[in-house]
Amino acid sequence: MIPRVAHAGVGGWGKNVVRVVAELAELAWICDTDAERQAEYGARYPHTRVTGAFDELLADDAVEAVVIATPVPTHHELAKRALEAGKHVFVEKPPAMRGDEMEELVSLAQARDLVLMPGHLLLYHPGLRVVKELVDRGELGEVACVYGNRQNLGVIRSNENALLSLGVHDLSVILWLLAEEPSEAVAHGTAFLQEGIEDVVFCFLRFPSGKIAHMHLSWLDPHKMRKMTVVGREKMVVFDDMELERKVTVYEKAPWEPASSYGEWRTRTGDIFSPKIPNDEPLKLELQHFLRLVADGPGDHREALDGLAVVRTLDRLTESLRTGAPS
Ligand SMILES: NC(=O)c1ccc[n+]([C@@H]2O[C@H](COP(=O)([O-])OP(=O)(O)OC[C@H]3O[C@@H](n4cnc5c(N)ncnc54)[C@H](O)[C@@H]3O)[C@@H](O)[C@H]2O)c1
C-alpha cells in the first residue's frame, strides 16, 4: 500500500525532498509558513492539501508519516509534535540542535515504536556505500585516520555556523564508517563575518580504538571541496563528490616494513583504480529507505540512534569551540 505522507518546508532544499516524496508516496499535505510558497505548491500539486499550520496535517489520521525540511531551529519542536501525534518522522539534518533534545526525540520514537530518521543524505550515496564496504571487508587493512574537506565560498548562513551547517554531513559519515563514538572531540574556529557564527571550523576527533579523524569546514575558501579520505594500513581511498565520474579512487599505497631491515619503514605504491559507482540519486535512495521503515517498522531504531550519536558529538564540538578546550 502506498503510504500517505505530509511534507513540511518547501525552501531551497525542501523543494528537492518534496519532489521525491511525491514520486514515491501519496503526498497528502504540504505545509509551509510562506504564503507565496503555499500558492506555488497548491498550483503544482492540485491533489495535495496545502496549509501553513503544521497542526492541521497532524490532525489528519490518514497521514502515516511526516517529512520535515524546515530550518534547523524548528526541527526539534516539529519532530516532537509529529511523534506525539503518532506519525513516523523523517527530519532533515540535524534533527535537533542539542543532544538532550535529540535524546527526547529518540525516547519518544522508541516508546511509541515510530520511525525517527535523520536526513543523513551521504550515508545513501552509492560512492560512500562502496567506501563503507571496503572498510567493513577489511580491504584497506586497519583504518588509521579519516578526514573530510567541506569547503566553498558561500553559502553564508546566519542562523547556524559552519560546524552545524556543513559538519553534520561529514560527521555522520565518519561515525558510520568507523562505527564508534569519539573519546575526544576538539574544535577550533572563528567568526569573521557575523558575531557568534563561525565561518571556518577545524575539528579533531580521537576514537577509543586509536583511530583519528579531522574535518575542515568552511564557507570562506577558494576551493569547492566535498571530499572524504580514508587512510588504511594496506590501501587508501578517496571519495570526491565534485568528480563527475571518478567519485571513488582506491590507492594501493601503504607503508611497508621489510623483514630484512626491521624498524626501517618504506612505502609501497601499486595500482590506482576507480570502481564503477551506480548513478542512483542519493535522495531517492534515502527516502526509499525511510518508506521501507514506515512499512516494516523501526526495528532497532538504528537510524535514530545514529542521529543521536551525531548530535551528541556536535554538542561536544560546539562546547570545545566555545571554551577552546577538548571535550
Ligand atoms: N541533505 C542535504 O544535503 C541538505 C542540503 C541543504 C539543506 N538541508 C537541510 O534542509 C533543511 C531546509 O533547508 P533549506 O535550505 O531548504 O531552508 P530554506 O530556509 O530555504 O527553506 C525553509 C522553508 O521552510 C519554511 N518554514 C519555516 N518554518 C516553518 C514551519 N514552522 N512550518 C512549515 N514551514 C516552515 C520556510 O517558509 C521555507 O520555505 C535544513 O534543515 C537544512 O539543514 C539538507
The ligand as an SDF file (V2000), in Angstrom:
LIG
                    3D

 44 48  0  0  0  0  0  0  0  0999 V2000
   20.6540   16.8980    2.9990 N   0  0  0  0  0  0  0  0  0  0  0  0
   21.1660   17.9200    2.3860 C   0  0  0  0  0  0  0  0  0  0  0  0
   22.0440   17.7810    1.5350 O   0  0  0  0  0  0  0  0  0  0  0  0
   20.6970   19.3000    2.6910 C   0  0  0  0  0  0  0  0  0  0  0  0
   21.0660   20.3770    1.8870 C   0  0  0  0  0  0  0  0  0  0  0  0
   20.5930   21.6510    2.2130 C   0  0  0  0  0  0  0  0  0  0  0  0
   19.7800   21.8110    3.3220 C   0  0  0  0  0  0  0  0  0  0  0  0
   19.4430   20.7210    4.0900 N   0  0  0  0  0  0  0  0  0  0  0  0
   18.5730   20.8900    5.2730 C   0  0  0  0  0  0  0  0  0  0  0  0
   17.2430   21.1000    4.8260 O   0  0  0  0  0  0  0  0  0  0  0  0
   16.5600   21.9600    5.7360 C   0  0  0  0  0  0  0  0  0  0  0  0
   15.9180   23.1070    4.9740 C   0  0  0  0  0  0  0  0  0  0  0  0
   16.9370   23.8720    4.3610 O   0  0  0  0  0  0  0  0  0  0  0  0
   16.5940   24.8880    3.1950 P   0  0  0  0  0  0  0  0  0  0  0  0
   17.8910   25.3330    2.6420 O   0  0  0  0  0  0  0  0  0  0  0  0
   15.5520   24.3100    2.2890 O   0  0  0  0  0  0  0  0  0  0  0  0
   15.9300   26.0990    4.0520 O   0  0  0  0  0  0  0  0  0  0  0  0
   15.0860   27.3360    3.4950 P   0  0  0  0  0  0  0  0  0  0  0  0
   15.2060   28.3890    4.5140 O   0  0  0  0  0  0  0  0  0  0  0  0
   15.4360   27.6140    2.0700 O   0  0  0  0  0  0  0  0  0  0  0  0
   13.5770   26.7930    3.4820 O   0  0  0  0  0  0  0  0  0  0  0  0
   12.8500   26.5100    4.6330 C   0  0  0  0  0  0  0  0  0  0  0  0
   11.3460   26.5180    4.3040 C   0  0  0  0  0  0  0  0  0  0  0  0
   10.6320   26.1470    5.4820 O   0  0  0  0  0  0  0  0  0  0  0  0
    9.5560   27.0700    5.6780 C   0  0  0  0  0  0  0  0  0  0  0  0
    9.2330   27.0870    7.1150 N   0  0  0  0  0  0  0  0  0  0  0  0
    9.9080   27.7520    8.0960 C   0  0  0  0  0  0  0  0  0  0  0  0
    9.3410   27.4590    9.3140 N   0  0  0  0  0  0  0  0  0  0  0  0
    8.3260   26.5960    9.0640 C   0  0  0  0  0  0  0  0  0  0  0  0
    7.3720   25.9460    9.9020 C   0  0  0  0  0  0  0  0  0  0  0  0
    7.3740   26.1080   11.2210 N   0  0  0  0  0  0  0  0  0  0  0  0
    6.4470   25.1340    9.3160 N   0  0  0  0  0  0  0  0  0  0  0  0
    6.4380   24.9670    7.9560 C   0  0  0  0  0  0  0  0  0  0  0  0
    7.3070   25.5840    7.1270 N   0  0  0  0  0  0  0  0  0  0  0  0
    8.2470   26.3750    7.6700 C   0  0  0  0  0  0  0  0  0  0  0  0
   10.0450   28.3830    5.1120 C   0  0  0  0  0  0  0  0  0  0  0  0
    8.9640   29.2260    4.7490 O   0  0  0  0  0  0  0  0  0  0  0  0
   10.8340   27.9060    3.8940 C   0  0  0  0  0  0  0  0  0  0  0  0
   10.0070   27.7810    2.7380 O   0  0  0  0  0  0  0  0  0  0  0  0
   17.6100   22.3990    6.7730 C   0  0  0  0  0  0  0  0  0  0  0  0
   17.4690   21.5490    7.8660 O   0  0  0  0  0  0  0  0  0  0  0  0
   18.9270   22.0990    6.1210 C   0  0  0  0  0  0  0  0  0  0  0  0
   19.9200   21.7500    7.0610 O   0  0  0  0  0  0  0  0  0  0  0  0
   19.8670   19.4880    3.7740 C   0  0  0  0  0  0  0  0  0  0  0  0
  1  2  1  0
  2  3  2  0
  2  4  1  0
  4  5  1  0
  4 44  2  0
  5  6  2  0
  6  7  1  0
  7  8  2  0
  8  9  1  0
  8 44  1  0
  9 10  1  0
  9 42  1  0
 10 11  1  0
 11 12  1  0
 11 40  1  0
 12 13  1  0
 13 14  1  0
 14 15  2  0
 14 16  1  0
 14 17  1  0
 17 18  1  0
 18 19  2  0
 18 20  1  0
 18 21  1  0
 21 22  1  0
 22 23  1  0
 23 24  1  0
 23 38  1  0
 24 25  1  0
 25 26  1  0
 25 36  1  0
 26 27  1  0
 26 35  1  0
 27 28  2  0
 28 29  1  0
 29 30  1  0
 29 35  2  0
 30 31  1  0
 30 32  2  0
 32 33  1  0
 33 34  2  0
 34 35  1  0
 36 37  1  0
 36 38  1  0
 38 39  1  0
 40 41  1  0
 40 42  1  0
 42 43  1  0
M  CHG  2   8   1  16  -1
M  END
$$$$
